[in-house]
Amino acid sequence: MEEAQIYDRLTEIFKDVFDEDSIRATPTLSAQDVDGWDSLTHIRLILTVEKAFKIKFSTSEIGKLEKVGDLVALIRARG
Amino acid sequence: MNPLYMELQWLPRAPEDFSVRLKALADSPGTLGRELQALALPALELNQLTKLAKVMSKARSDGKSLAPLAPFRLAVLSNSTIDLIVPALTASAARHGFALEVVQPSYDQAAQEALTPGSQVNRSKPDAVLFALDYRALPLKLSLGEAEASSATIQGAIGYLQALRAGIKANTNAVCIFQTFAPPAERLFGSLDRALPGTLRSLIDGVNRELAAWVPGSGDVLLDVAGLAETVGLADWHDSQLWNMAKFSFSDQLIPLYADHVARTVAAIRGKSRKVLILDLDNTVWGGVIGDDGLEGIQIAQGDARGEAHLAVQRLALELRQRGIVLAVSSKNTDAVAREPFEKHPEMLLKVDHIAVFQANWNDKATNIQAIADELSLGLDAMVFLDDNPVERGLVRRLLPQVAVPELPEEPAWYARTLAAAGYFEAAAFAGEDLKRAGFYQDNAKRASLQKQVGGVEAYLASLEMTIVFQPFDATGRARIVQLINKSNQYNLTTRRYTEPEVTEAENDPLVFTLQVRLADLFGDNGMISVVICRPGASGAWEIDTWLMSCRVLGRKVEHMVLREILEHARAAGIRTLAGTYKPTDRNQLVAEHYAKLGFAKVAEEESGLTRWELPVEGAEPESAPMKVVSRGFSAVKETTPA
């Protein structure tokens, strides 16, 4: 999948999970930048992404995520 | 994962614009309860449940009323992370008519909260406390093969739960909801885990058995999570990765299902479980259509694959009746015809005596269900309506939203399971009186009188986006035309049976006007549903030799649209009169007034009951229905869309 497409889909997912129309998935976006992005919303986000892209991340992969760009790299690596 | 459970397939699918509707509701003033319940009704995913709960919380904090949702305060004690479950509980409770307020203490504080008099949970004075503990919360020590030590361990675990219960009871009047424990999917020995005392599996089984023994009699309530986990599969229930990462007791994919079960339990505690099962007959309780197929043709025989599926529905209905659920029938059939299988078919499990109210007529089902509710003096929110036909389901859902109408899959083999999975009749307790309840309503299968028509049917039909397609007889349609001509008994004016060569003859005769009619709607294509043959009669007249229709599309003004099509072609052919005949049989009483309804004038009546009718083509303007009309295969293709 094209990187631009992934960001578009992630933006829709972020809007849905955070219930916030103004949010955009960008490479450097991270938990500090978004209100309500706590550890549990993070879990909900990961679970939603996994379902949407039909992939599963490993515990250590999830543990290493620091910003959205890392997530996109993971999704691309899955093919 | 079995999608029936994971996707709550007995519930309708969520609308595409769910988020938009939810936002609109959040911004609207006035009481929100009914709209919230309507939005909560479909199967919602975790994110949707979360959003809906957020809207409810905000409404509450803004001081907006959530009426008529009934308030209920539920405290949840757990050893696991329940943050994602709590909003799902709130939203799912709305589906069942409750404005749930969840008291959620800090993580893994079950014992502290229960035992400390001034704890958050105890101070909140909840209506119920849900012990949402998993097996890891219990003091279980393995004692492989040691019966005595195992017994002591089980008693110890029960003692622990009872101590927590005592703490709650000492400080509140709350009902305690105890969950049974889902054992882990992993086994130590294999088969011996169940057989040997002191394995984790048999210790948990022991605790569950003890819980099942003391909870129901104590005034508290059992929520059989172990049973639920078993039904979906322990391997799908437990998610080791999620436990490790975030301490979830079970997979996030099962949160909507679990939340619905908790909501059912709350409803049961408040006596709001449903009490009546209203059954459609054709293709629900037997395979086929009694009016057309007759006693010999309907499928309910043992050994007949289709029949067994419908017998399973009958068996479930009977068992529900045995535990106190009242049975009723709502069928589009002549009363006598609908009763025949109950009275005469040797394979029917349901008898007339089992049915408290037997509504078989040609009125719309919403009006009939309202009449059933009035007859039983029960609210619509006590009713469940089972029907294989999505159009009927849609009508009742639209006009009587408090009636529970489960979605059914295409395959009848799953009907019984789907109805059971929906859990409309969840019970918190079972008493001897329940057994007698069905009997109180017994009165030789009363017919409820229709006091008033439920409004809104027209609008519902218009929303179906129907398309009607008219074509003359052709080779492609021939087999189905012959089938309909020979099979239709009820909506059949003259019951003339023709062989295939005879149908082909009519097809090729330029003086004979033929029609094959198809109807499609939002729910799908109904296929060919009407056949008409007009032959030249007296000079300037067409004799309507054959006019038949599938009863499945009754009440939609299809016959009016068919008449409009006949008139158009009659005009084009210079015909001045249409002549029709009603030839009574013991099956087609239904159409005695068909021609009267369409504006024909009766010109003759014989002793046999046969009637003749006429309609002058000039000036005839039958009612039209909101359908798209496609007319093809005649000299030119025509399409008209309703105004």
Contacts between the chains, C-beta under 8 A, distances in Angstrom:
chain1	res1	chain2	res2	distance
A	16	B	19	7.5
A	16	B	47	5.4
A	17	B	47	6.0
A	19	B	50	7.9
A	19	B	51	5.5
A	19	B	54	6.6
A	39	B	246	7.6
A	40	B	81	7.2
A	40	B	83	4.7
A	40	B	84	6.3
A	40	B	246	7.3
A	43	B	84	7.2
A	43	B	242	7.9
A	43	B	245	7.1
A	43	B	246	5.1
A	43	B	252	7.9
A	44	B	46	6.9
A	44	B	47	7.1
A	44	B	50	7.4
A	44	B	84	6.2
A	44	B	252	8.0
A	47	B	46	7.6
A	47	B	252	5.2
A	48	B	47	6.3
A	59	B	241	5.9
A	59	B	244	6.2
A	59	B	245	5.9
A	62	B	245	6.9
